[in-house]
Amino acid sequence: MKKTNVAVLGSTGSIGRNAVKVLKMFPERFHVTGLAGRSSVSLLAEQANELRPDKTVTTDPAQFGALRAKVDAELKCAAGDEQLVELATAPETDIVLCAIVGTAGLEPVLAALRAGKRVALASKEVLVMAGELVRAELARSPQSELLPVDSEHSAIFQCLAGRDKAELRHLLLTASGGAFRDWTRTEMEHATLQDALAHPTWNMGPKVTIDSASLMNKALEMVEARYLFDVAPEQIKVLLHPQSIIHSMVELCDGSLIAQLSRPDMRFAIQYALAWPERLPGNLPELDFASRLQLDLQQPEPGKYPALEFAYEAMRRGGTLPAVMNAANEIAVEQFRRGRIRFTGIWKIVERTMAAHTVQPQSDLVTLRNADAWAREFAAALPEHP
């Protein structure tokens, strides 16, 4: 069997590290054409020396010397943001797994789709910022494919397989509730950074973990689902599910619910996206039905998580507003991590930034980048401790 060639953008992050684990499980099936990271050059070099990619990239030119010194001499290394597009469009690459946190994945994803690649997408910000542009690129490039790697969207993708879109009533995204699912809104006013980073289920990076606590991660996923599955905003709903075993569900027109369940392990979604439409037998952990399996589901308490309303507004108004929501949140999370605002100030910064924005059509990358830059500047200038 011919090996499938995979490039991993963001290989040193949480998703990227799990992707490397999956690739190591199936050396006879996958060949790594490229690995890309930024500042974690020791880990990046370790991955390169083990997987032997055609090229290893740090997007930070200042880190190139350190990377080159740690990677085996016969392996090729490069540096710079432009290298992401080169990895994503290399003729020999079949699949581009984009796991870059933030908006840096936008250009390589669009370039990969333009080149007819399969994109396994874990970077929420790409579709949040430029969902309309991504869908337009998919329409222009019939050979290209876009498969979700987020566990929630992977679950929906699997539940919808072979179904007519007319049968769909709702997408039901599940949320763990993060560190504060049992806290009141008043208690969250006094939450510390350490409190927000104490996720009860998933082991993720700090930004994603804080987003989980504020449910901004679910707001981003709502917008992502709207563009991935081409549904109306009102068809997307969120349910709190502390066990993180039901990864999401779809409700069909007759009221039937179809769910995808597994242990909370990102390797399930990664492996599925890389091998689709096949399923590969692996050594991933199984659900233990010998013990009592408890599955709790409930609607979020009204008003507790303003992020969900931000998502509905961003989806309904469209254009540059989703990009502004995302950018403002990135600034707000950084302000919280530096101790400049309270945890609940994250929502206030996002709300004020969205309210001040004049929405423009999502016409091109320049417009989106201008909106992104405006939102970051506006959010950063808001008073401390809102």
Residue pairs with C-beta under 8 A, 6 or more apart in sequence:
1 28
1 29
3 28
3 29
3 30
3 31
4 29
4 30
4 31
4 94
4 95
4 274
5 30
5 31
5 32
5 33
5 92
5 93
5 94
5 95
6 23
6 30
6 31
6 32
6 33
6 93
6 94
6 95
6 96
6 97
6 274
7 32
7 33
7 34
7 35
7 36
7 53
7 87
7 88
7 90
7 93
7 95
7 96
7 97
8 16
8 19
8 20
8 23
8 32
8 34
8 35
8 36
8 97
8 99
9 16
9 34
9 36
9 84
9 87
9 88
9 96
9 97
9 98
9 99
9 100
9 105
9 108
10 16
10 36
10 37
10 98
10 99
10 100
10 101
10 105
10 122
10 123
11 17
11 19
11 20
11 35
11 36
11 37
11 44
11 47
11 99
12 37
12 38
12 40
12 43
12 44
12 47
13 37
13 99
13 100
13 101
13 205
14 99
14 203
14 204
14 205
14 208
14 266
15 99
15 122
15 149
15 266
15 270
16 37
16 97
16 99
17 43
18 265
18 266
18 267
18 270
19 97
19 99
19 270
19 274
20 47
20 51
21 267
22 267
22 270
22 271
22 274
22 282
23 30
23 32
23 51
23 274
24 50
24 51
25 271
25 282
25 283
26 280
26 282
29 275
29 280
30 274
32 51
32 52
32 53
32 54
33 53
33 54
33 55
33 87
33 90
33 92
33 93
34 53
34 54
34 55
34 56
34 57
34 87
34 90
34 93
35 44
35 47
35 48
35 51
35 53
35 55
35 56
35 57
36 56
36 57
36 58
36 59
36 83
36 84
36 87
36 100
37 43
37 44
37 57
37 58
37 59
38 58
38 59
38 60
38 63
39 58
39 60
39 63
41 58
41 63
41 66
41 67
41 70
42 70
44 56
44 58
44 67
45 56
45 67
45 70
45 71
46 70
47 56
48 56
48 71
48 72
48 75
48 77
49 70
49 71
49 72
49 75
52 75
53 75
54 76
54 90
54 92
55 76
55 77
55 78
55 83
55 86
55 87
55 90
56 67
56 71
56 75
56 76
56 77
56 78
57 77
57 78
57 79
57 80
57 83
57 84
57 87
58 64
58 67
58 77
58 79
59 79
59 80
59 81
59 83
59 84
59 104
60 79
61 79
61 80
63 79
64 77
64 78
64 79
67 77
67 79
68 77
71 77
78 86
81 104
84 100
84 104
84 105
84 107
84 108
85 107
85 108
85 111
87 93
87 96
87 108
88 96
88 98
88 108
88 109
88 111
88 112
88 115
88 117
89 111
89 112
89 114
89 115
89 117
93 117
94 117
94 118
95 117
95 118
95 119
95 120
95 273
95 274
96 108
96 109
96 112
96 117
96 118
96 119
96 120
97 119
97 120
97 122
97 149
97 270
97 273
97 274
98 105
98 108
98 109
98 112
98 119
98 120
98 121
98 122
98 123
98 126
99 105
99 122
99 123
99 149
100 108
100 123
101 123
101 125
101 205
101 207
101 208
102 123
102 125
102 330
103 125
103 126
103 129
103 326
103 327
103 372
105 123
105 125
105 126
106 125
106 126
106 129
106 130
106 365
106 368
107 365
109 119
109 121
109 123
109 126
109 134
110 130
110 133
110 134
110 137
110 365
112 119
112 144
113 119
113 134
113 137
113 138
113 141
113 144
113 146
114 137
114 140
114 141
114 144
115 141
115 144
116 141
116 143
116 144
117 144
117 145
118 144
118 145
118 146
118 147
119 144
119 145
119 146
119 147
120 147
120 148
120 149
120 270
120 273
120 274
121 127
121 146
121 147
121 148
121 149
121 150
122 149
122 150
122 270
124 150
124 217
124 220
124 221
124 224
125 220
125 326
126 134
127 134
127 223
127 224
127 227
127 228
128 220
128 223
128 224
128 322
128 323
128 325
128 326
129 322
129 323
129 326
129 368
129 372
130 323
130 362
130 365
130 368
131 223
131 224
131 226
131 227
131 322
131 362
132 227
132 318
132 362
133 362
133 364
133 365
133 368
134 146
134 227
135 227
135 230
137 144
138 144
138 146
146 228
147 154
147 157
147 273
147 276
148 154
148 156
148 157
148 224
148 228
148 269
148 273
149 266
149 269
149 270
149 273
150 221
150 224
150 269
151 247
151 248
151 264
151 266
151 268
151 269
152 173
152 174
152 221
152 225
152 247
152 248
153 221
153 224
153 225
153 228
153 248
154 247
154 260
154 268
154 269
154 272
154 273
155 246
155 247
155 248
155 249
155 259
155 260
155 269
156 171
156 173
156 225
156 228
156 229
156 248
156 249
156 250
156 260
157 228
158 260
158 272
159 248
159 249
159 250
159 258
159 259
159 260
160 168
160 229
160 250
163 250
163 252
165 230
166 253
167 252
167 253
168 231
168 235
168 250
168 251
168 252
168 253
169 235
169 251
169 252
169 253
169 255
170 235
170 236
170 237
170 250
170 251
171 225
171 229
171 231
171 235
171 236
171 237
171 248
171 249
171 250
171 251
172 237
172 238
172 239
172 248
172 249
172 250
172 251
172 257
173 218
173 221
173 222
173 225
173 236
173 237
173 238
173 239
173 248
174 238
174 239
174 240
174 241
174 244
174 246
174 247
174 248
174 249
174 297
175 212
175 215
175 217
175 218
175 238
175 239
175 240
175 241
175 300
176 199
176 200
176 201
176 202
176 212
176 240
176 241
176 242
176 244
177 215
177 240
177 242
178 196
178 199
178 200
178 209
178 212
178 213
178 214
178 215
178 217
179 191
179 195
179 196
179 197
179 198
179 199
179 200
179 209
179 212
179 213
180 187
180 188
180 191
180 195
180 196
180 213
180 343
181 200
181 240
181 242
183 191
184 304
185 303
185 304
185 344
188 343
188 344
189 342
189 343
189 344
190 342
191 213
191 342
191 343
191 344
193 336
193 337
193 339
195 343
196 209
196 210
196 213
196 214
196 336
196 343
197 206
197 209
197 210
199 209
199 212
199 213
200 242
201 242
201 243
201 244
201 264
202 209
202 212
202 244
202 264
204 212
206 337
207 330
207 333
208 217
210 216
210 333
210 336
210 337
210 346
211 217
211 220
211 329
211 333
213 343
214 305
214 307
214 343
214 346
214 347
215 238
215 300
215 305
215 307
215 308
216 307
216 310
216 329
216 333
216 346
216 350
218 238
218 305
218 307
218 308
218 311
219 307
219 308
219 310
219 311
219 314
219 325
219 329
220 311
220 326
220 329
222 233
222 236
222 238
222 308
222 311
222 312
222 315
223 311
223 314
223 315
223 322
223 325
225 231
225 236
226 232
226 233
226 236
226 315
233 312
233 315
233 316
236 315
238 299
238 300
238 308
239 249
239 297
239 298
239 299
239 300
240 296
240 297
240 298
240 299
240 300
241 295
241 296
241 297
242 296
243 294
243 295
243 296
244 264
245 261
245 262
245 263
245 264
245 287
245 293
245 295
246 259
246 260
246 261
246 295
246 297
247 259
247 260
247 261
247 262
247 269
248 259
248 260
249 257
249 258
249 259
249 260
250 257
250 258
251 257
252 258
261 287
262 268
262 284
262 287
263 284
263 285
263 286
263 287
265 284
265 285
267 282
267 284
268 284
271 280
271 282
271 284
272 279
287 293
300 308
306 347
306 350
306 351
307 347
307 350
310 325
310 347
310 350
310 351
310 354
311 325
313 321
313 354
314 321
314 322
314 324
314 325
314 354
315 322
317 359
318 359
318 362
319 359
319 360
319 361
319 362
320 357
320 359
320 360
320 361
320 362
320 367
320 368
320 371
321 354
321 357
321 359
323 362
323 368
323 371
323 372
323 375
324 353
324 354
324 357
324 371
324 372
324 374
324 375
325 350
325 353
325 354
325 375
326 372
327 353
327 371
327 372
327 373
327 375
327 376
327 379
328 349
328 350
328 353
328 354
328 375
328 376
328 378
328 379
329 346
329 349
329 350
330 376
331 349
331 375
331 376
331 379
331 380
332 341
332 345
332 346
332 347
332 349
332 350
332 379
333 346
335 341
335 345
335 346
335 349
335 380
335 384
336 342
336 343
336 345
336 346
340 384
340 385
341 348
341 349
341 384
341 385
341 386
342 385
342 386
345 385
345 386
348 386
349 379
349 382
349 386
350 379
352 379
352 382
352 386
353 375
353 378
353 379
353 382
356 378
357 371
357 374
357 375
357 378
360 367
360 371
361 367
362 368
